[in-house]
Amino acid sequence: MANRLFQGVIHQMKDAVSRVIGVIDENGVIVACSDMKRIGEPIPGIKEELSFSNASLQQNGYTYRFLSTSAGKSDCIIFVEGEDKKADELSCVLSISLGSVKNLYDEKYDKSSFIKNVMLDNILPSDIYIKGKELHFDGETNRVVFLIKFYSHTDMLPYEIVQGMFPDKNTDYVINIGEQDIVLVKEVGGYEEPEEIEELANSIAQTLSTEFYSKVSIGISSVVVGLKDLARAYKEARIALEVGKVFDTEKNIIDYDNLGIGRLIYQLPTTLCEAFLQEVFKKGSLETLDRDTLDTVQRFFEYNLNVSETSRNLFVHRNTLVYRLEKIRKITGLDLRNFDQAITFKVALMVKKYLTNKPTKF
């Protein structure tokens, strides 16, 4: 349909331009031309040749230039009869003008643009069903949103790598959100286990980390049915990354459905969290605990409040560990050998960590 749009614009320009002009698609075939007899004619190798030039290419009596779109260079190519300066200037004008036409077309008819607008809440809920039907979306398909975050800048384009991993543009949608964020909206069947989805995320992260020598984190949403809940799924993936950044710093794959108590704390107002800390700890008592003491507490939790097991893994005498726990009780008023008080202490530490990191709220 975009080809018909190109042909319509070129037909209107035909009388104003005294040269043959046209558009070559990603397969190297002329799809629009002022000389209509040439439509369907293949121009082999031109895309590869043009890829090595800075802007335009002069060859066999024609000037070639990539179509310029909001996403950067398109796979489509503009051509103008002639190899002179005027042909070069005209190819530049055509590249920009036809690129703008393509942008408007994509905004209206492109599936990825539609998915992006749904995900970012830029389309009314009442219009989602109508537009989805126009674009032939299956309203009962299960989808998962993967939010892929890069932690360093790179000259290469991560978008193209991810797109290459998921080439089926009718089922999987790769969307640029920012300089360091890419979203993959992946179609899944009704029987995928959470482990399979996480395994896919791991595969993506490993490929991208190897390719870009950069840390990559991926937030995974819950599985949603249809289109209207994609905005919620995108929000879940963002929350997963934010919560993981605070409570699971060693993990780079964070599933929204497995955030545990971290998700609960994230949803609480900061004023409530501050009030909880003031209630649990004596004034300034938490700050007096040094890093070694807090590490001991962490290991004690890891070994299920078992004094013997913890002391063995810390390579300290049992009595030494008991002394440390008693010291903590005197400072904070909480006995970690008591299950209820240990839970209170653990939650309080998580709340403190949350307040210190100040994650973004969504």
N, C-alpha and C positions, 0 to 999 in steps of 0.2 A: 504493500500500500504506500510506503514511503517513496518507492520508485515512481509511482503515478504522480505523487506530489512533486518530485524533482522534475519530471517531464512537463508538468503543468507550468512550473516557474520558468524552465528553459524555453518552452514554447512562447511564453510572453516576452522573453528577452530576445528571441530570435531576430526580430526586425531591428532592434536597437544595436545588436552586435553583428559585425560584418564577418565573423569567423565561426567556424564550427566549434561548439562547446558541448560538454557532456559530463556524465558521471559513470564511473566504473565501480562495481560493487566489490565486496570482500573476496569474491571468487574470480576476480579479474575479467568480468564480463560487462560490457556497456549496457546499462539499464535505463539511461535517459540521454537523449542527444538531440541537438537542433537538426541534424541530418537523420531523420527517423529510420532510414534504410540501414543504419549502422547499429541499431538496437539489437542486442543479442550477440554482437561480434566479440569474440574473446581477445584480450590484450595480455598475452602470457608474460610473466616475469616482471611486470611493471611495478607491482607492489614491493617486491624484493629490492629492485633497483632504487626505488624512491626512499626506502627505509635507510639507505646509506647516504642520502643527500641531506643537506641542512634544512632546506625548506621546499624548493621546487626542483624539478628535473626536466631538462630539455633533451628530447630524443625523437628521432625520425619525423621532424617537422612539427612536433607538438610539445607543449609545456604541461607538466603534470604536478599536482599538489594534493596532499591529503586534505580531506574535508575537516574543517575546524569546528568542534563542538564543545559544549560546556564540560564534557568529561575529558577533553584533550583531543588528541588526534583520533579521527574515526578510521575505520577500515575502508571506508569509501574514498575514492580518488576523483578529483576534478581534472578535466583536461581541456585545453584551449589550443586551437590551431595556431601555429607559429612558435618561433623560438626567440623572438625579440623581447625588448623591455615591455612593450605594450601587452604582449601575451602573458608575461610574468605578472604584471600589475592586475590584469583582468582575472587571472587564475586566483590571485589573492582575494579580490573582491568577491568572486564566486564562492570561494572556500568559506568566507565569513558569512555571506548572505544565505547560501544553501545550508550551511551549518546551523544557522539560527532557525531556519525552517525545520530542519531535522530535530532540533531541541524542542520546538513547540509540538511537533508530531509525537516525539517520544514521551513528552509530558502527558499527552492526552491518551496515547495508545500503548505505550511501552509497559509491559507487565512489571518489570523491576521498579520503574518509577511509581507505579500504582502501589506495589508492596511497600516501598519506602514511605509513601504518603500515609498508608494505613498504619504502619509501624510507628511513625512519628506523630500520629494523631492529627494529621493535616487534612483529613477528609471526614465529612460528617458520617456518623454511623448509618444513617438512612441511605446514604449514597454508596456505601461499601457493597451491599448486595447487588444493586443495579449495575455498578461499574464492573464488579467481579463477574457478573453474568455476561456482560458485553465482551470481556476479555477471556471468556470460556474457562473460568476457574471452577474447580470442583469444590462445592461448599462443604463437603464432608471429609476432606483430606486432613490427615494429621501432620502437623509441622512442629519443628523445634527451631528456636532462634539461638544461634551461637554468636556471642559478641567477642571478637578477636581483638585484643589490645597489644600494640607494640610499644616497647619501652625505650626505643632509640630510633633516631631518624636514619633513613637510608635513601640512597639515590635510586635504588631499584623500586619497582612498584609492587607492593605486596598484593594489591588487588588482582593483578594479572596472574600471579601465582595461584591464589585461591580460586580464581575463575577457571584456571586450567585444571585444578583438581576436581571441579564440579562443573563440567562443560554443558550439562543438560539444562538449558535456560528455560525449559518449560516446567521443570519440577523444582529446581534449586536456584536460589536468587542470591547473588553476591552483590553487596551494596556498600559503597564508600560512605562513612558517616563523618569522618574527620581525618586529619593528617595521620593519626595513629590508631584509628578504630575502623574495623571492617565487620560488617554483619553478614552472616550466612543464614538464610532462611531455608532450612532443609526439610524436604518432604520425607516423612517416615511412614512405614506401614503401621498397622494397628498392633503389631506383636513385638516390636523392638523392646528389649530389656534395657533398663537404665545403664547397665554395664556396657552394652553395645554402643549406646550413644556416647558414653564417656570414652570408650575406646576410640571412636571416630574423632572425638575432640583431641585426644592424645596424639593421634596420627597427624592431624592438622598442625598441632603445636610443634611436634618433632620436625616435620617437613619445613615449616617456616623458620624455626630456630636454626636449623642446619643451613637453610638458604641465606638467611640474613645475619647470622651470628648475633642474634638479638633475643632478649628474653621476651617470651610471648605468653600471655595469660588468656584463658578463654572462660567466659561465663556462659552457662547453659541454662536455658529456660525450662519450664515444664512443657510437656506435650500439649499443644492446643489444637482444637478442631475448627476447621473453617478459617475465615479471614478476620472476622471482627475482633478476635482475641489476640491478634498479633501484636497490638500495641501493649497489651498486658505482658505478653511473652518477652518483648524487648525490654520492658521495665524490669522484669524478673532477672534477665541476663545481666543488666546493669547493676542491680542490687547484689546479685551473686558475686560480681567482681569487687564491689565495694566492701561487702561483708568479709569476703576472702582476704582482701587487702589488710583487714584489721585482725582477724582471728585465725586465718590459715595462711600465714605468710610463706610457708614452705611449699604450698600447693600452687600449681599454675592452671589446674582445671577445677573449676568450682561449679557445682551443680546446685541450682536454686532449691531443688527438692531435698538436698542434704546439708542445709546450713545449720541445722540444729538450733541451739539456744542463741547462737549469734544473730539469727534473723529476728528473734523476739527482742533482743536488746536493741538492735538497729531500729526497730519500729517505735521504741520508747522516746518520749520527749527528753531532751538533755536535762531539763529542770528536775524531772522525776529521777533520773539517774544520779544526779548530784545529791538529791535528798536521800536516796538509798545509801550512797557511800557514807554520808554523814551519820546515818542511823547505825550502820554496821560497824564502822571503825571509830575508835576514839580519835579525837582531833589530832591530826598529824601522825597517827600511829602507823599508817600504811607507808608513809614516806620514810620512816626510820628503818624499814626493812631493806637490807642491802641486797645486791644482785645474787650473791651466794645463797642467802636465805630463801629468796624467791625461787631460785633453781631447785633447792631442796624441796620446797613446797610442790613445785611442778612434778618432780620425780615421785613424790609421795602420792600424788593424784594418779600418776601413770601406773603405779603399782597397787592401785585399789586400796589405799590407806593401810597397806600391809607393812608394818615396821620392819620385820625381819627381811622381807624381799627388797625393800627400799635400801636398807643399810648395806645389804650384800652388793647391790648394784652400784651404790655410791662408794663402795670400798671404805666404809667407816664402821666403827663398832656400833652395835645396837644402842648402847647407852648414850653414845654421842648423838645419835639421831633423836633419841627421846629427849635429851637435853635441849636440842635445837627446837623441837616441837613445843617444849615447855616454855622456852624463851619467847616463841611466837605467841603463845597463849597469854603470857604476862603483858606483852606489848599491845596486842590487838583485842584481847578478851575472848578470843575464839580458840577452842581446843580442836585441832584438826583430826584427832583420833575419834571424835564424835561425828557420826555421819552427817547429821543435820547441820552442824556448825561448819563442817568441811565443805558441804554444798554451798552454804552461804558465802564462805570465803572465796570459793572458786568463781561463783557468779559475780561477786564484788570485784575480783581481779579482772574479769572480762569487761565489766562495766567501766572500770578505770581505764582499761586499754582502749575501749571505744571512745571515751571522752578525750583521751590524749590524742588519738589519731584524727578526730573530727572528720569522719567520712561524709561524702556528699549524699544528701537525702534525695530520694526519687519518689 
